[in-house]
Amino acid sequence: MCRLNKALYGHPRAGRLWYDHLSSHLEAQGWVRSKIDKSLWVRNSLYLVAYVDDLLIFGADKQECYKARSSL
């Protein structure tokens, strides 16, 4: 779960602002965006999918998934 400091609802570019904020945060943590699907992010053996305001993290190691979730 990610928390924004100010609401974006009702803003004409709310989705774009949210994705820009999320992208900069993920890139700072070492995630790399897929060139084929811009909603897919990869870090080591973990995958993160961002769909609108939902995030899905999956990978082979459950502990790594928990660490990635807590870092968000």
Stockholm file with secondary structure:
# STOCKHOLM 1.0

chainA/1-72         MCRLNKALYGHPRAGRLWYDHLSSHLEAQGWVRSKIDKSLWVRNSLYLVAYVDDLLIFGADKQECYKARSSL
#=GR chainA/1-72 SS CCCCSSCCTTCTTHHHHHHHHHHHHHHHTTCEECSSCTTEEEETTEEEEEETTEEEEEESCHHHHHHHHHHC
#=GC SS_cons        CCCCSSCCTTCTTHHHHHHHHHHHHHHHTTCEECSSCTTEEEETTEEEEEETTEEEEEESCHHHHHHHHHHC
//
